[in-house]
Amino acid sequence: MPTCEDNDTLTEADFYCEGCSRWYCDQCVIHHGQIFKKLTPLGKGDIAKWPVARGEAELLSQCEEHIRKKIKMFCADHNQLCCTTCVLLDHRQCNKVTKITSEEHKKEHEDLIKLTTDVTDLTKRLMKFIEQKECNIKSIEDAFDKILEEVSLMRQKFNSALDSFEQRTVNEGRALVSSLQESLQADAELGKTALKRIQSFQEAADKIGTHDSELSAIAFMKIQSEMSKSDSFLRMTAFKSKSTSSFIPNKEIDTCFETVESFGNTVSNKSNAVITMTNQSLYTVKRSGESTCEIRCICEMSDGNIILADATNKKMKMLDTKFSVISHCDMPAYPCGVCQVSNSQVVVVVYDWKKFHAIQIIDVTNNTLVKKETFNLTHPCTGICHYNGHMYITSRTALYCYTLTGKLLDKLHEDTSASDTVYRCAVNADCGMIYVVNFTHNKVLTLDMSGHLLSSFNDPELQNPTDVHVSESGQVLVCGYYSKNIIQLNSEGTEKITCVASLKEGKDVLSVRMLRRTGYVLVGRLGTDDIAVLDVEY
């Protein structure tokens, strides 16, 4: 609420004088009436006619980047409210920067009121998010209590010889729990901050008079922007694994406890958290005049934009976070794989069977794809992934390691028993493993970083795997071409955890990717103009 401007006691205002443009409490308004007898202040009975209080108006109109600067402009290129300094420093090259007061931005108070329902819904979601995180903090402590019980049972078995082991184990577990709790608390605090901001903006907006269309427009855009940020934040954090912990006993302790330093490891179970599909949506990625699309690979950029390899049309396409095509560029052959190598660059493998095999560098700047260098290869190329400055490229029958400048370092794995035995690959940096899909023999191989075979997986439910992907949390996803499904494997690549999605009614599946920022699972398929976007939870 506004405060009286005629005293320094921060007394709540009871009147507003339009003639003076000042706020008064019930005591100061008496003195005002003696001096300005022709002016009639508006009391709380006319509160609908009050303007927004100065503090609340400043909250809405203040530029968040530059102190004491007011929002005056809007950049459509970046969907951002700007002050004049923002425009001068950051938006001089933008094509569409307009004044807030222009007709295209005009918003009436009724438009602002319509946001109330959405704000209320988002507020509930934020509150639920905070509650879940705080409950998770408690569950982490409860889980650790169970770990301590296991530790105590082992302690009884080994008696005094295990005193030092017990202390070390508890300390390690406590360190992990503290780390998890700090992370969860940080998420909860971010949620509280988002909640406070959205509530403060809404409270300020509720006090805007019906006549103040400019401030209504600013408030509308600020609230809408804050809602978008909060919604993205909720999506990004909602699909983080629920943190938990468990105790892994050391089986060697019975025979060689004198060489063991702890009872076991307290771990956070994330990489094997079960993914479940809750909804599926389709988004068209075909441009006018193109043939039916064939999305062979999907890559996510750091800013949330998505890069698609459309083999049929020999194009790379960039989608925004709403899955709309915003840029494209032609390829010299069929693009079969793509991976990000920096914040502004991707690498594509292009392949025209026996005619042409190459690595194509593409710069990604200002929402535009620009082709750069090309490195020719001496072998076919059907897939690519990047890790630690190296590119891992599959050739249908072999896995190669290259530098980012196109220099061959090593052939890590080869299987010439049939075609397409080494079709795609993915690196699990946390585990130091490389997963390879064998399309012909319906297998997923797990290799160490030197290319040595660790395990081989096959399952009747997975037919002709075409792609493998490791999520930000370490979950391993594999898609089946003819089985038309998405399978989740454990991090060792030895067991099926679940069938995430069965797309029997759709086309054959070519590619899969779980987005870091939102948790959506994207699926590319053969002979369709759409990508499937799966809502999942875990």
Secondary structure as a PSIPRED ss2 file (coil, helix, strand):
# PSIPRED VFORMAT (PSIPRED V4.0)

   1 M C   1.000  0.000  0.000
   2 P C   1.000  0.000  0.000
   3 T E   0.000  0.000  1.000
   4 C C   1.000  0.000  0.000
   5 E C   1.000  0.000  0.000
   6 D C   1.000  0.000  0.000
   7 N C   1.000  0.000  0.000
   8 D C   1.000  0.000  0.000
   9 T C   1.000  0.000  0.000
  10 L C   1.000  0.000  0.000
  11 T C   1.000  0.000  0.000
  12 E E   0.000  0.000  1.000
  13 A C   1.000  0.000  0.000
  14 D C   1.000  0.000  0.000
  15 F E   0.000  0.000  1.000
  16 Y E   0.000  0.000  1.000
  17 C E   0.000  0.000  1.000
  18 E C   1.000  0.000  0.000
  19 G C   1.000  0.000  0.000
  20 C C   1.000  0.000  0.000
  21 S C   1.000  0.000  0.000
  22 R E   0.000  0.000  1.000
  23 W E   0.000  0.000  1.000
  24 Y E   0.000  0.000  1.000
  25 C C   1.000  0.000  0.000
  26 D C   1.000  0.000  0.000
  27 Q C   1.000  0.000  0.000
  28 C H   0.000  1.000  0.000
  29 V H   0.000  1.000  0.000
  30 I H   0.000  1.000  0.000
  31 H H   0.000  1.000  0.000
  32 H H   0.000  1.000  0.000
  33 G H   0.000  1.000  0.000
  34 Q H   0.000  1.000  0.000
  35 I H   0.000  1.000  0.000
  36 F C   1.000  0.000  0.000
  37 K C   1.000  0.000  0.000
  38 K C   1.000  0.000  0.000
  39 L C   1.000  0.000  0.000
  40 T C   1.000  0.000  0.000
  41 P C   1.000  0.000  0.000
  42 L E   0.000  0.000  1.000
  43 G C   1.000  0.000  0.000
  44 K H   0.000  1.000  0.000
  45 G H   0.000  1.000  0.000
  46 D H   0.000  1.000  0.000
  47 I H   0.000  1.000  0.000
  48 A H   0.000  1.000  0.000
  49 K H   0.000  1.000  0.000
  50 W C   1.000  0.000  0.000
  51 P C   1.000  0.000  0.000
  52 V C   1.000  0.000  0.000
  53 A C   1.000  0.000  0.000
  54 R H   0.000  1.000  0.000
  55 G H   0.000  1.000  0.000
  56 E H   0.000  1.000  0.000
  57 A H   0.000  1.000  0.000
  58 E H   0.000  1.000  0.000
  59 L H   0.000  1.000  0.000
  60 L H   0.000  1.000  0.000
  61 S H   0.000  1.000  0.000
  62 Q E   0.000  0.000  1.000
  63 C C   1.000  0.000  0.000
  64 E C   1.000  0.000  0.000
  65 E C   1.000  0.000  0.000
  66 H C   1.000  0.000  0.000
  67 I C   1.000  0.000  0.000
  68 R C   1.000  0.000  0.000
  69 K C   1.000  0.000  0.000
  70 K E   0.000  0.000  1.000
  71 I C   1.000  0.000  0.000
  72 K C   1.000  0.000  0.000
  73 M E   0.000  0.000  1.000
  74 F E   0.000  0.000  1.000
  75 C E   0.000  0.000  1.000
  76 A C   1.000  0.000  0.000
  77 D C   1.000  0.000  0.000
  78 H C   1.000  0.000  0.000
  79 N C   1.000  0.000  0.000
  80 Q E   0.000  0.000  1.000
  81 L E   0.000  0.000  1.000
  82 C E   0.000  0.000  1.000
  83 C C   1.000  0.000  0.000
  84 T H   0.000  1.000  0.000
  85 T H   0.000  1.000  0.000
  86 C H   0.000  1.000  0.000
  87 V H   0.000  1.000  0.000
  88 L H   0.000  1.000  0.000
  89 L H   0.000  1.000  0.000
  90 D H   0.000  1.000  0.000
  91 H C   1.000  0.000  0.000
  92 R C   1.000  0.000  0.000
  93 Q C   1.000  0.000  0.000
  94 C C   1.000  0.000  0.000
  95 N C   1.000  0.000  0.000
  96 K C   1.000  0.000  0.000
  97 V E   0.000  0.000  1.000
  98 T E   0.000  0.000  1.000
  99 K E   0.000  0.000  1.000
 100 I C   1.000  0.000  0.000
 101 T C   1.000  0.000  0.000
 102 S C   1.000  0.000  0.000
 103 E H   0.000  1.000  0.000
 104 E H   0.000  1.000  0.000
 105 H H   0.000  1.000  0.000
 106 K C   1.000  0.000  0.000
 107 K C   1.000  0.000  0.000
 108 E C   1.000  0.000  0.000
 109 H H   0.000  1.000  0.000
 110 E H   0.000  1.000  0.000
 111 D H   0.000  1.000  0.000
 112 L H   0.000  1.000  0.000
 113 I H   0.000  1.000  0.000
 114 K H   0.000  1.000  0.000
 115 L H   0.000  1.000  0.000
 116 T H   0.000  1.000  0.000
 117 T H   0.000  1.000  0.000
 118 D H   0.000  1.000  0.000
 119 V H   0.000  1.000  0.000
 120 T H   0.000  1.000  0.000
 121 D H   0.000  1.000  0.000
 122 L H   0.000  1.000  0.000
 123 T H   0.000  1.000  0.000
 124 K H   0.000  1.000  0.000
 125 R H   0.000  1.000  0.000
 126 L H   0.000  1.000  0.000
 127 M H   0.000  1.000  0.000
 128 K H   0.000  1.000  0.000
 129 F H   0.000  1.000  0.000
 130 I H   0.000  1.000  0.000
 131 E H   0.000  1.000  0.000
 132 Q H   0.000  1.000  0.000
 133 K H   0.000  1.000  0.000
 134 E H   0.000  1.000  0.000
 135 C H   0.000  1.000  0.000
 136 N H   0.000  1.000  0.000
 137 I H   0.000  1.000  0.000
 138 K H   0.000  1.000  0.000
 139 S H   0.000  1.000  0.000
 140 I H   0.000  1.000  0.000
 141 E H   0.000  1.000  0.000
 142 D H   0.000  1.000  0.000
 143 A H   0.000  1.000  0.000
 144 F H   0.000  1.000  0.000
 145 D H   0.000  1.000  0.000
 146 K H   0.000  1.000  0.000
 147 I H   0.000  1.000  0.000
 148 L H   0.000  1.000  0.000
 149 E H   0.000  1.000  0.000
 150 E H   0.000  1.000  0.000
 151 V H   0.000  1.000  0.000
 152 S H   0.000  1.000  0.000
 153 L H   0.000  1.000  0.000
 154 M H   0.000  1.000  0.000
 155 R H   0.000  1.000  0.000
 156 Q H   0.000  1.000  0.000
 157 K H   0.000  1.000  0.000
 158 F H   0.000  1.000  0.000
 159 N H   0.000  1.000  0.000
 160 S H   0.000  1.000  0.000
 161 A H   0.000  1.000  0.000
 162 L H   0.000  1.000  0.000
 163 D H   0.000  1.000  0.000
 164 S H   0.000  1.000  0.000
 165 F H   0.000  1.000  0.000
 166 E H   0.000  1.000  0.000
 167 Q H   0.000  1.000  0.000
 168 R H   0.000  1.000  0.000
 169 T H   0.000  1.000  0.000
 170 V H   0.000  1.000  0.000
 171 N H   0.000  1.000  0.000
 172 E H   0.000  1.000  0.000
 173 G H   0.000  1.000  0.000
 174 R H   0.000  1.000  0.000
 175 A H   0.000  1.000  0.000
 176 L H   0.000  1.000  0.000
 177 V H   0.000  1.000  0.000
 178 S H   0.000  1.000  0.000
 179 S H   0.000  1.000  0.000
 180 L H   0.000  1.000  0.000
 181 Q H   0.000  1.000  0.000
 182 E H   0.000  1.000  0.000
 183 S H   0.000  1.000  0.000
 184 L H   0.000  1.000  0.000
 185 Q H   0.000  1.000  0.000
 186 A H   0.000  1.000  0.000
 187 D H   0.000  1.000  0.000
 188 A H   0.000  1.000  0.000
 189 E H   0.000  1.000  0.000
 190 L H   0.000  1.000  0.000
 191 G H   0.000  1.000  0.000
 192 K H   0.000  1.000  0.000
 193 T H   0.000  1.000  0.000
 194 A H   0.000  1.000  0.000
 195 L H   0.000  1.000  0.000
 196 K H   0.000  1.000  0.000
 197 R H   0.000  1.000  0.000
 198 I H   0.000  1.000  0.000
 199 Q H   0.000  1.000  0.000
 200 S H   0.000  1.000  0.000
 201 F H   0.000  1.000  0.000
 202 Q H   0.000  1.000  0.000
 203 E H   0.000  1.000  0.000
 204 A H   0.000  1.000  0.000
 205 A H   0.000  1.000  0.000
 206 D H   0.000  1.000  0.000
 207 K C   1.000  0.000  0.000
 208 I C   1.000  0.000  0.000
 209 G C   1.000  0.000  0.000
 210 T C   1.000  0.000  0.000
 211 H C   1.000  0.000  0.000
 212 D C   1.000  0.000  0.000
 213 S H   0.000  1.000  0.000
 214 E H   0.000  1.000  0.000
 215 L H   0.000  1.000  0.000
 216 S H   0.000  1.000  0.000
 217 A H   0.000  1.000  0.000
 218 I H   0.000  1.000  0.000
 219 A H   0.000  1.000  0.000
 220 F H   0.000  1.000  0.000
 221 M H   0.000  1.000  0.000
 222 K H   0.000  1.000  0.000
 223 I H   0.000  1.000  0.000
 224 Q H   0.000  1.000  0.000
 225 S H   0.000  1.000  0.000
 226 E H   0.000  1.000  0.000
 227 M H   0.000  1.000  0.000
 228 S H   0.000  1.000  0.000
 229 K H   0.000  1.000  0.000
 230 S H   0.000  1.000  0.000
 231 D H   0.000  1.000  0.000
 232 S H   0.000  1.000  0.000
 233 F H   0.000  1.000  0.000
 234 L H   0.000  1.000  0.000
 235 R H   0.000  1.000  0.000
 236 M H   0.000  1.000  0.000
 237 T H   0.000  1.000  0.000
 238 A H   0.000  1.000  0.000
 239 F C   1.000  0.000  0.000
 240 K C   1.000  0.000  0.000
 241 S C   1.000  0.000  0.000
 242 K C   1.000  0.000  0.000
 243 S C   1.000  0.000  0.000
 244 T C   1.000  0.000  0.000
 245 S E   0.000  0.000  1.000
 246 S E   0.000  0.000  1.000
 247 F E   0.000  0.000  1.000
 248 I E   0.000  0.000  1.000
 249 P E   0.000  0.000  1.000
 250 N C   1.000  0.000  0.000
 251 K C   1.000  0.000  0.000
 252 E C   1.000  0.000  0.000
 253 I H   0.000  1.000  0.000
 254 D H   0.000  1.000  0.000
 255 T H   0.000  1.000  0.000
 256 C H   0.000  1.000  0.000
 257 F H   0.000  1.000  0.000
 258 E H   0.000  1.000  0.000
 259 T H   0.000  1.000  0.000
 260 V C   1.000  0.000  0.000
 261 E C   1.000  0.000  0.000
 262 S C   1.000  0.000  0.000
 263 F C   1.000  0.000  0.000
 264 G E   0.000  0.000  1.000
 265 N E   0.000  0.000  1.000
 266 T E   0.000  0.000  1.000
 267 V E   0.000  0.000  1.000
 268 S E   0.000  0.000  1.000
 269 N C   1.000  0.000  0.000
 270 K C   1.000  0.000  0.000
 271 S C   1.000  0.000  0.000
 272 N C   1.000  0.000  0.000
 273 A C   1.000  0.000  0.000
 274 V C   1.000  0.000  0.000
 275 I C   1.000  0.000  0.000
 276 T E   0.000  0.000  1.000
 277 M E   0.000  0.000  1.000
 278 T E   0.000  0.000  1.000
 279 N E   0.000  0.000  1.000
 280 Q E   0.000  0.000  1.000
 281 S E   0.000  0.000  1.000
 282 L E   0.000  0.000  1.000
 283 Y E   0.000  0.000  1.000
 284 T E   0.000  0.000  1.000
 285 V C   1.000  0.000  0.000
 286 K C   1.000  0.000  0.000
 287 R C   1.000  0.000  0.000
 288 S C   1.000  0.000  0.000
 289 G C   1.000  0.000  0.000
 290 E C   1.000  0.000  0.000
 291 S C   1.000  0.000  0.000
 292 T C   1.000  0.000  0.000
 293 C C   1.000  0.000  0.000
 294 E C   1.000  0.000  0.000
 295 I E   0.000  0.000  1.000
 296 R E   0.000  0.000  1.000
 297 C E   0.000  0.000  1.000
 298 I E   0.000  0.000  1.000
 299 C E   0.000  0.000  1.000
 300 E E   0.000  0.000  1.000
 301 M C   1.000  0.000  0.000
 302 S C   1.000  0.000  0.000
 303 D C   1.000  0.000  0.000
 304 G C   1.000  0.000  0.000
 305 N C   1.000  0.000  0.000
 306 I E   0.000  0.000  1.000
 307 I E   0.000  0.000  1.000
 308 L E   0.000  0.000  1.000
 309 A E   0.000  0.000  1.000
 310 D E   0.000  0.000  1.000
 311 A C   1.000  0.000  0.000
 312 T C   1.000  0.000  0.000
 313 N C   1.000  0.000  0.000
 314 K C   1.000  0.000  0.000
 315 K E   0.000  0.000  1.000
 316 M E   0.000  0.000  1.000
 317 K E   0.000  0.000  1.000
 318 M E   0.000  0.000  1.000
 319 L E   0.000  0.000  1.000
 320 D C   1.000  0.000  0.000
 321 T C   1.000  0.000  0.000
 322 K C   1.000  0.000  0.000
 323 F C   1.000  0.000  0.000
 324 S C   1.000  0.000  0.000
 325 V E   0.000  0.000  1.000
 326 I E   0.000  0.000  1.000
 327 S E   0.000  0.000  1.000
 328 H E   0.000  0.000  1.000
 329 C E   0.000  0.000  1.000
 330 D E   0.000  0.000  1.000
 331 M C   1.000  0.000  0.000
 332 P C   1.000  0.000  0.000
 333 A C   1.000  0.000  0.000
 334 Y E   0.000  0.000  1.000
 335 P E   0.000  0.000  1.000
 336 C E   0.000  0.000  1.000
 337 G E   0.000  0.000  1.000
 338 V E   0.000  0.000  1.000
 339 C E   0.000  0.000  1.000
 340 Q E   0.000  0.000  1.000
 341 V E   0.000  0.000  1.000
 342 S E   0.000  0.000  1.000
 343 N C   1.000  0.000  0.000
 344 S C   1.000  0.000  0.000
 345 Q E   0.000  0.000  1.000
 346 V E   0.000  0.000  1.000
 347 V E   0.000  0.000  1.000
 348 V E   0.000  0.000  1.000
 349 V E   0.000  0.000  1.000
 350 V E   0.000  0.000  1.000
 351 Y E   0.000  0.000  1.000
 352 D C   1.000  0.000  0.000
 353 W C   1.000  0.000  0.000
 354 K C   1.000  0.000  0.000
 355 K C   1.000  0.000  0.000
 356 F C   1.000  0.000  0.000
 357 H E   0.000  0.000  1.000
 358 A E   0.000  0.000  1.000
 359 I E   0.000  0.000  1.000
 360 Q E   0.000  0.000  1.000
 361 I E   0.000  0.000  1.000
 362 I E   0.000  0.000  1.000
 363 D E   0.000  0.000  1.000
 364 V E   0.000  0.000  1.000
 365 T E   0.000  0.000  1.000
 366 N C   1.000  0.000  0.000
 367 N C   1.000  0.000  0.000
 368 T E   0.000  0.000  1.000
 369 L E   0.000  0.000  1.000
 370 V E   0.000  0.000  1.000
 371 K E   0.000  0.000  1.000
 372 K E   0.000  0.000  1.000
 373 E E   0.000  0.000  1.000
 374 T E   0.000  0.000  1.000
 375 F E   0.000  0.000  1.000
 376 N E   0.000  0.000  1.000
 377 L C   1.000  0.000  0.000
 378 T C   1.000  0.000  0.000
 379 H C   1.000  0.000  0.000
 380 P C   1.000  0.000  0.000
 381 C C   1.000  0.000  0.000
 382 T C   1.000  0.000  0.000
 383 G E   0.000  0.000  1.000
 384 I E   0.000  0.000  1.000
 385 C E   0.000  0.000  1.000
 386 H E   0.000  0.000  1.000
 387 Y E   0.000  0.000  1.000
 388 N C   1.000  0.000  0.000
 389 G C   1.000  0.000  0.000
 390 H E   0.000  0.000  1.000
 391 M E   0.000  0.000  1.000
 392 Y E   0.000  0.000  1.000
 393 I E   0.000  0.000  1.000
 394 T E   0.000  0.000  1.000
 395 S C   1.000  0.000  0.000
 396 R E   0.000  0.000  1.000
 397 T C   1.000  0.000  0.000
 398 A E   0.000  0.000  1.000
 399 L E   0.000  0.000  1.000
 400 Y E   0.000  0.000  1.000
 401 C E   0.000  0.000  1.000
 402 Y E   0.000  0.000  1.000
 403 T E   0.000  0.000  1.000
 404 L C   1.000  0.000  0.000
 405 T C   1.000  0.000  0.000
 406 G C   1.000  0.000  0.000
 407 K C   1.000  0.000  0.000
 408 L E   0.000  0.000  1.000
 409 L E   0.000  0.000  1.000
 410 D E   0.000  0.000  1.000
 411 K E   0.000  0.000  1.000
 412 L E   0.000  0.000  1.000
 413 H E   0.000  0.000  1.000
 414 E E   0.000  0.000  1.000
 415 D C   1.000  0.000  0.000
 416 T C   1.000  0.000  0.000
 417 S C   1.000  0.000  0.000
 418 A C   1.000  0.000  0.000
 419 S C   1.000  0.000  0.000
 420 D C   1.000  0.000  0.000
 421 T C   1.000  0.000  0.000
 422 V E   0.000  0.000  1.000
 423 Y C   1.000  0.000  0.000
 424 R E   0.000  0.000  1.000
 425 C E   0.000  0.000  1.000
 426 A E   0.000  0.000  1.000
 427 V E   0.000  0.000  1.000
 428 N E   0.000  0.000  1.000
 429 A C   1.000  0.000  0.000
 430 D C   1.000  0.000  0.000
 431 C C   1.000  0.000  0.000
 432 G C   1.000  0.000  0.000
 433 M E   0.000  0.000  1.000
 434 I E   0.000  0.000  1.000
 435 Y E   0.000  0.000  1.000
 436 V E   0.000  0.000  1.000
 437 V E   0.000  0.000  1.000
 438 N E   0.000  0.000  1.000
 439 F C   1.000  0.000  0.000
 440 T C   1.000  0.000  0.000
 441 H C   1.000  0.000  0.000
 442 N C   1.000  0.000  0.000
 443 K E   0.000  0.000  1.000
 444 V E   0.000  0.000  1.000
 445 L E   0.000  0.000  1.000
 446 T E   0.000  0.000  1.000
 447 L E   0.000  0.000  1.000
 448 D E   0.000  0.000  1.000
 449 M C   1.000  0.000  0.000
 450 S C   1.000  0.000  0.000
 451 G C   1.000  0.000  0.000
 452 H C   1.000  0.000  0.000
 453 L E   0.000  0.000  1.000
 454 L E   0.000  0.000  1.000
 455 S E   0.000  0.000  1.000
 456 S E   0.000  0.000  1.000
 457 F E   0.000  0.000  1.000
 458 N C   1.000  0.000  0.000
 459 D C   1.000  0.000  0.000
 460 P C   1.000  0.000  0.000
 461 E C   1.000  0.000  0.000
 462 L C   1.000  0.000  0.000
 463 Q C   1.000  0.000  0.000
 464 N C   1.000  0.000  0.000
 465 P E   0.000  0.000  1.000
 466 T E   0.000  0.000  1.000
 467 D E   0.000  0.000  1.000
 468 V E   0.000  0.000  1.000
 469 H E   0.000  0.000  1.000
 470 V E   0.000  0.000  1.000
 471 S C   1.000  0.000  0.000
 472 E C   1.000  0.000  0.000
 473 S C   1.000  0.000  0.000
 474 G C   1.000  0.000  0.000
 475 Q C   1.000  0.000  0.000
 476 V E   0.000  0.000  1.000
 477 L E   0.000  0.000  1.000
 478 V E   0.000  0.000  1.000
 479 C E   0.000  0.000  1.000
 480 G E   0.000  0.000  1.000
 481 Y C   1.000  0.000  0.000
 482 Y C   1.000  0.000  0.000
 483 S C   1.000  0.000  0.000
 484 K C   1.000  0.000  0.000
 485 N E   0.000  0.000  1.000
 486 I E   0.000  0.000  1.000
 487 I E   0.000  0.000  1.000
 488 Q E   0.000  0.000  1.000
 489 L E   0.000  0.000  1.000
 490 N C   1.000  0.000  0.000
 491 S C   1.000  0.000  0.000
 492 E C   1.000  0.000  0.000
 493 G C   1.000  0.000  0.000
 494 T C   1.000  0.000  0.000
 495 E C   1.000  0.000  0.000
 496 K E   0.000  0.000  1.000
 497 I E   0.000  0.000  1.000
 498 T E   0.000  0.000  1.000
 499 C E   0.000  0.000  1.000
 500 V E   0.000  0.000  1.000
 501 A E   0.000  0.000  1.000
 502 S E   0.000  0.000  1.000
 503 L C   1.000  0.000  0.000
 504 K C   1.000  0.000  0.000
 505 E C   1.000  0.000  0.000
 506 G C   1.000  0.000  0.000
 507 K C   1.000  0.000  0.000
 508 D C   1.000  0.000  0.000
 509 V E   0.000  0.000  1.000
 510 L E   0.000  0.000  1.000
 511 S E   0.000  0.000  1.000
 512 V E   0.000  0.000  1.000
 513 R E   0.000  0.000  1.000
 514 M E   0.000  0.000  1.000
 515 L C   1.000  0.000  0.000
 516 R C   1.000  0.000  0.000
 517 R C   1.000  0.000  0.000
 518 T C   1.000  0.000  0.000
 519 G C   1.000  0.000  0.000
 520 Y C   1.000  0.000  0.000
 521 V E   0.000  0.000  1.000
 522 L E   0.000  0.000  1.000
 523 V E   0.000  0.000  1.000
 524 G E   0.000  0.000  1.000
 525 R E   0.000  0.000  1.000
 526 L C   1.000  0.000  0.000
 527 G C   1.000  0.000  0.000
 528 T C   1.000  0.000  0.000
 529 D C   1.000  0.000  0.000
 530 D E   0.000  0.000  1.000
 531 I E   0.000  0.000  1.000
 532 A E   0.000  0.000  1.000
 533 V E   0.000  0.000  1.000
 534 L E   0.000  0.000  1.000
 535 D E   0.000  0.000  1.000
 536 V E   0.000  0.000  1.000
 537 E E   0.000  0.000  1.000
 538 Y C   1.000  0.000  0.000
